[in-house]
């Protein structure tokens, strides 16, 4: 199994890199769609301006300036919003499918959705622009199913699983760079239709090979696939006290009884404060990322004052920077692994399981605050810094979003809990479109929207502060020799290490 698990992991990483997060290359796809005139029919003289800043380009300037159509911008942003929200809302269903039917059934759904999405985008044209809605949505849902099934490979590793989760997330993020390749070949005369048809064919071939021959039918667990393990009825030590004396004896219990004593009920995990605060953290930061991505083209047009050359240049640069998400994922995985080793000798399971995620989740909040602050400066000089901060934030949002659940909760619940997390984030993500409409109401609205998001990102600090308080209380009680106290008993039961 040693060589096999590395082969499965490398293959899963490759799939994530090529097809997982294609939706996040939306900014480049928008440029292609605008160039082709998709939804340009919505533009009229009343909603088209020479450029967003309403400044007039110099007469003797050889630089080209774009015309910005508000109706077209809103329609394309609506396409993106619908896709990412439906992707998030599909999380619980994908999680249940993964939990009940395993990896192979989930991947069948993934192949159908992602290939259908690629084909619909391929055949989108000026005459049938509505294909963008189901196309991008299916592509987003298929990417989510791909990520959820491939991330199970992390459970093949008894040590370093959090590093694999972070690396998977980095590959998922870097897959947006595939859109950069499509734009490059589009600029050289290759039609979008042929690029997406090629991608669809390659995906169906590669995903079918891995689903049938490589990946297991069920899911991975504790260093071995479930199908290779034999569960036995364990013996336990039963302790009783009578007349002031302690008596112990060995007794056999059923597997169901053993399982109920080791793994907490699913509803306890979903309703636990450590999970709910994580949902709050994830939803706020994902909204910040969604708005940055959905309004990217409009924002770049504002900053560059409508210069077409600068719009294309900085959009390409942002995608090149996004390739660095793999490196950022490696760094975050190394840091998380270091934190887990550093906390492995803590006296309580609460500290051992919660404390390692604290620093990276706090850093994600700080990055979101920094992004919301520097983006208020309408200058091209800060764009490189903004791109780096945004990609680092994106890596930590999804990397820690998954790794946090993987570290704390049972493997059987990962798919469902991750789905609930994505679903809640999707509901909050609906407000991205409302923020985009608000941004376009008047020239000062973009500043107001970013100030509002700045306040929200400050609120996201509640989660790392909450974790710090729990770990601090646990440390104090352990130092005083008290094993349990009030609400910490529930946390200790929820986070108890499984044998």
Secondary structure, DSSP 8 states (H G I E B T S, - for coil): -HHHHHHHHHHHHHHIIIIITGGGGHHHHHHHHHHHTTTGGG--TTSEES-TT-----TT----B--EEHHHHHHHHHHHHHHHHHHHHTHHHHHHHHHHH-HHHHHHHHHHHHHHHHHHHHT--STTTTHHHHHHHHHHHHHHHHHHHHGGGGGG-SSSHHHHHHHHHHHHHHTTHHHHHHHHHHHTT--HHHHHHHHHHHHHHHHHHIIIIIS-SS-EETTEEGGG------EEEEEEEETTEEEEEEEE--HHHHHHHHS--HHHHHHSHHHHHHHHHHHHHHHHHHHHHHTHHHHHHHHTTTBHHHHHHHHHHHHHHHTTHHHHHHHHHHHHHHHHHHTTT-SSHHHHHHHHHHHHHHHHHHHHHHHHHHTTS--GGGHHHHHHHHHHHHHHHHHHHHHHHHHHS-GGGHHHHHHHHHHHHHHHHTHHHHHHHHHTSSTTHHHHHHHHHHHHHHHTHHHHHHHHHHHHHHHHHHHTT----TTHHHHHHHT----
